[in-house]
Structures are given as structure tokens and as C-alpha cells.
Amino acid sequence: MRAVDDGGPKYAAVMRVLQSWKQLPESDITRILHSYFLITDDYREMEDQGLITLAFSGDEYLIVPTLLGRLWLEQYETGEVKHV
């Protein structure tokens, strides 16, 4: 049997933070959501799925939500999305 990581709650938490702040550096989001143990690969996976945009600024990524990401969060919160 293989363990499957459901990133939904983690991704939703990131999207909620971005909903409030619009854009933040990776380190700020990771610090705010310290209970999720987020790493750069988590953000890259979210970008691959079209939920966020990563833009390198200075020495870290600036994270900005996409329209698809905002729509995904809305569906996730209403229970329409089961898996990412």
C-alpha cells in the first residue's frame, strides 16, 4: 500500500493567506503557516497546478495567487474539490 499525501488542506491554507495579503515572499508564508512544514517544492507543485505564480525576487520567491487558484479555493471551501 502506498501513502498518498492530500495537499488540499495545505494548499488551501496557502491560498487563504494569499487571499488576505495578495502576494508574499515564500519565507513569510512558510513562517505564517509553520504547522504545515512547507518547503519550496510544495510551492513549485502549486505553481505546476496553476494555483500560484512564483517570481524570483532578491534571494527568494515572491508568491502571487492566480485566478485559477482563487477559483480552486472557492470550490475547495464549498466541498466541490476532493483532491488536488
C-alpha positions, 0 to 999 in steps of 0.5 A, spaced: 500 500 500 502 506 498 501 513 502 498 518 498 499 525 501 492 530 500 495 537 499 488 540 499 488 542 506 495 545 505 494 548 499 488 551 501 491 554 507 496 557 502 491 560 498 487 563 504 493 567 506 494 569 499 487 571 499 488 576 505 495 579 503 495 578 495 502 576 494 508 574 499 515 572 499 515 564 500 519 565 507 513 569 510 508 564 508 512 558 510 513 562 517 505 564 517 503 557 516 509 553 520 504 547 522 504 545 515 512 544 514 512 547 507 518 547 503 519 550 496 517 544 492 510 544 495 510 551 492 513 549 485 507 543 485 502 549 486 505 553 481 505 546 476 497 546 478 496 553 476 494 555 483 500 560 484 505 564 480 512 564 483 517 570 481 524 570 483 525 576 487 532 578 491 534 571 494 527 568 494 520 567 491 515 572 491 508 568 491 502 571 487 495 567 487 492 566 480 485 566 478 485 559 477 487 558 484 482 563 487 477 559 483 480 552 486 479 555 493 472 557 492 470 550 490 475 547 495 471 551 501 464 549 498 466 541 498 466 541 490 474 539 490 476 532 493 483 532 491 488 536 488 
